[in-house]
Amino acid sequence: MIGRHQGGLDNLRKMSVTLFSYLEEPFSNIRTYRQALKTNTYLREQNVLLLDELSRLRSADQENQRLRKLLDFSRESNLDLYPVQIVGKQLNQVSNSLTIDAGSKQGIESGMPVVGAEGLAGKVILTDKGYSQVMPFLNTLFKVSAKLQHSNAYGIVSWNDRSIEELQLNFIPQTVDVDTGEVVVTSGYSNQFPPGIPIGKVTRAVPQRGKDTQQIFLAPFVDLYSISGGFVIKFKPDTTIRNLNQQYQEVLE
């Protein structure tokens, strides 16, 4: 009798365990799903944090490289340089401009060249006590006397507003051999910029129809859209040369 009852209890216990397992399985799946959701959410949050940290590290590295280039430029240059930050940009029209955080109070004057670590960026056109307006090379009014570094053939660099990636060097004779990649620098002949400031490198040369000259296209070294700081060169034109030029113009008139 006891054996039959014991067998019945065992069967009942087995059925209970089976039923409990059957009922428990969905709840177990729900708990597993919830845990997976929590884990997935945590991993996504960690991924966002890691990407943010990576972005900050890259930005810091780029800033360090920029500052290192500026420091190297100042060490290698024998020019009178004043460090500036660019606090304003207008680069969506033909009369583009930059604003820097230095003005007449810091000895900045109209006409002084502005450079980045890679080369020429523009020139000061207006000054206030603590700020100055800069005409960048991406301005149709900007002109600078320049020369090819290898041949020393010189002309005028300007921008025709057709492409933000190209400047033009005009008045170079077709007899002058021009190599792709040749560096163009300021000539110093205009008495407005000191000689030897890098401007860009040659991308192509096109003979001008009906003329003995060729138009040289060059890619500027300075990226005006990313530049955030540089130097004002405290360069003043030689008054003797300027007076001679004025007298010469008066003689011609």
C-alpha positions as CSV (number, residue, x, y, z in Angstrom):
1,M,0.0,0.0,0.0
2,I,2.7,2.3,1.0
3,G,4.6,1.4,-2.1
4,R,1.7,2.3,-4.3
5,H,1.3,5.6,-2.6
6,Q,5.0,6.3,-2.9
7,G,4.9,5.5,-6.6
8,G,2.0,7.8,-7.0
9,L,3.8,10.6,-5.2
10,D,6.8,10.1,-7.4
11,N,4.7,10.3,-10.5
12,L,3.0,13.4,-9.2
13,R,6.3,14.9,-8.3
14,K,7.6,14.2,-11.8
15,M,4.5,15.7,-13.4
16,S,4.9,18.8,-11.1
17,V,8.5,19.3,-12.1
18,T,7.6,18.8,-15.8
19,L,4.7,21.3,-15.5
20,F,6.8,23.8,-13.6
21,S,9.6,23.5,-16.1
22,Y,7.1,24.1,-18.9
23,L,5.7,27.1,-17.2
24,E,9.1,28.4,-16.2
25,E,10.6,28.3,-19.7
26,P,8.8,31.3,-21.1
27,F,9.7,33.4,-18.0
28,S,13.3,32.2,-18.3
29,N,13.3,33.3,-22.0
30,I,11.9,36.7,-21.0
31,R,14.6,37.1,-18.3
32,T,17.2,36.1,-20.9
33,Y,15.8,38.6,-23.4
34,R,15.7,41.4,-20.9
35,Q,19.3,40.6,-19.9
36,A,20.4,40.6,-23.5
37,L,18.6,44.0,-24.0
38,K,20.4,45.4,-21.0
39,T,23.8,44.1,-22.2
40,N,23.1,45.4,-25.7
41,T,22.2,48.8,-24.4
42,Y,25.3,48.9,-22.2
43,L,27.5,47.9,-25.2
44,R,25.9,50.6,-27.3
45,E,26.5,53.3,-24.6
46,Q,30.1,52.1,-24.3
47,N,30.6,52.2,-28.0
48,V,29.3,55.8,-28.1
49,L,31.7,56.8,-25.3
50,L,34.6,55.1,-27.0
51,L,33.8,56.9,-30.3
52,D,33.5,60.2,-28.5
53,E,36.9,59.6,-26.8
54,L,38.5,58.6,-30.1
55,S,37.1,61.8,-31.7
56,R,38.6,63.9,-28.9
57,L,41.9,62.2,-29.2
58,R,42.0,62.8,-32.9
59,S,41.1,66.4,-32.5
60,A,43.8,66.8,-29.8
61,D,46.3,65.2,-32.1
62,Q,45.4,67.4,-35.0
63,E,45.6,70.5,-32.7
64,N,49.0,69.4,-31.5
65,Q,50.2,68.9,-35.1
66,R,48.9,72.4,-36.0
67,L,50.7,74.0,-33.0
68,R,53.8,72.1,-33.7
69,K,53.8,73.3,-37.3
70,L,53.3,76.9,-36.2
71,L,56.1,76.6,-33.7
72,D,58.5,75.1,-36.3
73,F,57.5,77.9,-38.7
74,S,58.3,80.6,-36.1
75,R,61.6,79.0,-35.2
76,E,62.8,78.7,-38.8
77,S,61.6,82.2,-39.9
78,N,63.7,85.3,-39.4
79,L,60.7,87.5,-39.9
80,D,59.0,89.6,-37.2
81,L,55.9,87.4,-36.5
82,Y,52.9,88.1,-34.3
83,P,50.8,85.1,-33.4
84,V,47.0,85.4,-34.0
85,Q,43.9,83.4,-33.9
86,I,41.2,83.5,-36.5
87,V,37.9,84.5,-34.8
88,G,35.7,85.0,-37.9
89,K,35.4,83.8,-41.5
90,Q,33.5,84.8,-44.5
91,L,34.3,82.4,-47.3
92,N,31.1,82.1,-49.4
93,Q,31.5,84.9,-51.8
94,V,34.0,86.6,-54.1
95,S,34.9,89.3,-51.5
96,N,35.9,86.8,-48.8
97,S,37.4,87.9,-45.5
98,L,38.9,86.7,-42.2
99,T,38.9,88.3,-38.8
100,I,41.9,88.0,-36.5
101,D,42.2,88.7,-32.8
102,A,44.9,91.4,-33.0
103,G,44.8,95.0,-34.1
104,S,46.5,98.4,-33.9
105,K,47.0,98.0,-30.2
106,Q,49.3,95.0,-31.0
107,G,51.1,96.9,-33.8
108,I,49.2,95.4,-36.6
109,E,48.9,97.7,-39.7
110,S,47.0,97.6,-43.0
111,G,49.0,95.7,-45.7
112,M,50.8,93.3,-43.4
113,P,50.9,89.7,-44.7
114,V,49.1,86.9,-42.8
115,V,50.5,83.4,-43.0
116,G,49.7,79.9,-41.7
117,A,52.3,77.2,-41.0
118,E,52.1,76.1,-44.6
119,G,52.4,79.6,-46.2
120,L,50.6,82.7,-47.3
121,A,46.9,83.2,-46.2
122,G,46.3,86.8,-47.1
123,K,46.9,90.4,-46.0
124,V,45.5,92.8,-43.4
125,I,43.2,95.4,-44.9
126,L,41.5,97.0,-41.9
127,T,42.5,97.3,-38.3
128,D,40.8,98.2,-35.0
129,K,42.3,98.3,-31.5
130,G,42.0,94.6,-30.9
131,Y,40.9,93.1,-34.2
132,S,41.8,93.2,-37.9
133,Q,40.1,92.3,-41.1
134,V,42.1,90.1,-43.5
135,M,41.7,89.8,-47.3
136,P,42.5,86.1,-48.0
137,F,43.9,84.9,-51.3
138,L,40.4,83.6,-52.1
139,N,39.3,87.1,-52.9
140,T,39.1,88.5,-56.5
141,L,40.8,91.7,-55.3
142,F,43.8,89.9,-53.9
143,K,47.0,90.1,-55.9
144,V,50.6,89.2,-55.1
145,S,53.8,89.3,-57.0
146,A,55.2,85.7,-57.1
147,K,57.8,83.6,-58.8
148,L,58.4,80.0,-59.7
149,Q,61.0,78.6,-57.3
150,H,63.1,76.8,-59.9
151,S,63.2,79.2,-62.8
152,N,62.7,82.5,-60.9
153,A,60.2,83.5,-63.6
154,Y,57.8,85.9,-61.9
155,G,54.2,87.0,-62.5
156,I,51.1,87.9,-60.5
157,V,49.1,85.4,-58.4
158,S,45.3,86.0,-58.2
159,W,42.0,84.2,-57.9
160,N,39.3,84.2,-60.5
161,D,36.5,82.8,-58.2
162,R,35.9,79.7,-60.4
163,S,37.4,77.2,-58.0
164,I,38.4,77.4,-54.3
165,E,41.1,74.8,-55.0
166,E,43.1,76.8,-57.5
167,L,44.9,80.1,-57.9
168,Q,46.4,81.5,-61.1
169,L,49.9,82.7,-61.8
170,N,49.8,85.0,-64.9
171,F,52.3,86.7,-67.2
172,I,54.7,83.7,-67.3
173,P,56.3,83.5,-70.9
174,Q,55.6,80.3,-72.8
175,T,59.3,79.8,-73.2
176,V,59.6,79.1,-69.5
177,D,59.5,75.4,-68.6
178,V,57.0,74.7,-65.8
179,D,57.0,71.4,-63.9
180,T,53.9,70.0,-62.2
181,G,54.5,70.2,-58.4
182,E,56.9,73.2,-58.7
183,V,56.6,75.6,-55.7
184,V,55.4,79.2,-56.2
185,V,56.6,81.7,-53.6
186,T,56.3,85.5,-53.1
187,S,58.9,87.4,-55.2
188,G,59.3,90.4,-53.0
189,Y,59.3,92.6,-56.1
190,S,56.1,94.4,-55.2
191,N,57.5,95.8,-52.0
192,Q,54.3,94.6,-50.3
193,F,55.3,91.1,-49.2
194,P,58.7,89.8,-48.1
195,P,60.2,87.3,-50.6
196,G,60.1,83.5,-50.2
197,I,56.7,83.0,-48.6
198,P,55.2,79.7,-50.0
199,I,51.9,80.2,-51.8
200,G,51.2,76.9,-53.6
201,K,52.4,74.3,-56.0
202,V,51.8,74.0,-59.8
203,T,49.0,71.7,-60.9
204,R,49.0,72.6,-64.6
205,A,50.1,75.1,-67.2
206,V,47.9,76.3,-70.1
207,P,49.3,78.4,-73.1
208,Q,47.1,81.6,-73.6
209,R,45.8,81.9,-77.1
210,G,47.1,84.8,-79.1
211,K,49.7,85.6,-76.4
212,D,53.3,84.8,-75.6
213,T,52.4,83.9,-72.1
214,Q,50.9,80.9,-70.2
215,Q,48.5,80.7,-67.3
216,I,49.8,78.6,-64.4
217,F,47.3,77.0,-62.1
218,L,48.4,76.2,-58.6
219,A,47.0,74.6,-55.5
220,P,47.4,76.8,-52.4
221,F,49.2,75.4,-49.5
222,V,47.0,77.0,-46.8
223,D,43.5,75.6,-46.4
224,L,41.4,78.7,-45.5
225,Y,38.5,76.5,-44.5
226,S,40.4,74.7,-41.7
227,I,43.0,77.2,-40.7
228,S,42.4,78.5,-37.1
229,G,45.5,80.5,-36.4
230,G,48.7,81.8,-37.8
231,F,51.0,84.8,-37.8
232,V,50.9,88.4,-39.0
233,I,54.3,89.4,-40.5
234,K,55.1,92.8,-39.2
235,F,56.5,93.8,-42.6
236,K,56.5,97.4,-43.7
237,P,57.2,98.4,-47.3
238,D,60.5,100.2,-48.0
239,T,59.5,103.8,-48.2
240,T,62.4,104.6,-50.5
241,I,61.3,102.1,-53.1
242,R,57.7,103.2,-52.7
243,N,58.6,106.9,-53.2
244,L,60.7,106.0,-56.3
245,N,57.7,104.0,-57.7
246,Q,55.4,107.0,-57.1
247,Q,57.9,109.4,-58.8
248,Y,58.2,107.1,-61.8
249,Q,54.4,107.0,-62.2
250,E,54.4,110.8,-62.0
251,V,57.0,111.0,-64.7
252,L,55.0,108.8,-67.0
253,E,51.9,111.0,-66.5
